[in-house]
Amino acid sequence: MARTLDQAKRAAILTAARSIFIKQGYATSKMSDIAVEAGVAQGTLYLYYESKEALAAAIGEDFFARLTAQFEANVRAIDDPEGVVALVDWALAIADQERVVLSLAKERKDALKSKHEGRIRLVTQIAAALAELMARGVIRHYDDVTVLAELVMAVMRRLLVSFAIFDDEDTATLKSGAVTMLQHALFDDVTVAAYRMVKRKQSR
């Protein structure tokens, strides 16, 4: 009979791996150090994850699942141009909190098929959320909502990569550019102009 693995221990191992990757960097991290950090024998660690690469993949999958759910929720919450600001703020917060995971995704070149499949699922979910906003008359109409979803995702990816990995971008400029682009992509010019007029009055 196959041995049932302890999910709490699995989670503890992933937490330990993240900690070691942060302290030592992915390239120089060792499974033995991860085992010590997790408080398990090295043999036990290998029962759960056969390699450092498998650990990195599991961390990435967990992050992507959370990212997808939060991304979709933030898109569905948009009801005016201010919702775009909230979406961009969320992306910048994620980039700051998950620098290590995002760097891992860039550093590791394997699992391209699973990354591609995950991206397709994400596009589908974001497109569905945007289609719902269109149906409610919240955002402007597009004949092909997938094109809009691809645009939104491209801007989000730019935020995540620039802020989390390159770390040499001016955050205020990065945020302003992303907000402006997405507000004009999602809302008509009259709505955006009215929103900005209100914001200017509030800032006086």
WOKASUL-V796858 format. One line per field, one symbol per residue. burial: b if it has 24 or more other ideal C-beta (glycine too) atoms within 12 Angstrom, else e. Layout:
burial=???
//
This chain:
burial=eeeeeeeeebeebbebbbebbeeeebeebebeebbebbebeeeebeebbeebebbbbbbbbbbbeebbebbbebbbebebbbbbbbbbebbbebbeebbbbbbbbeebeeeeeeeeebbeebbebbbebbbebbeeebbeeeeebeebbebbbebbbbbbbbbbbeeeeeeeebbeebbebbbbbbbeeebbeebbeeeeeeee
//
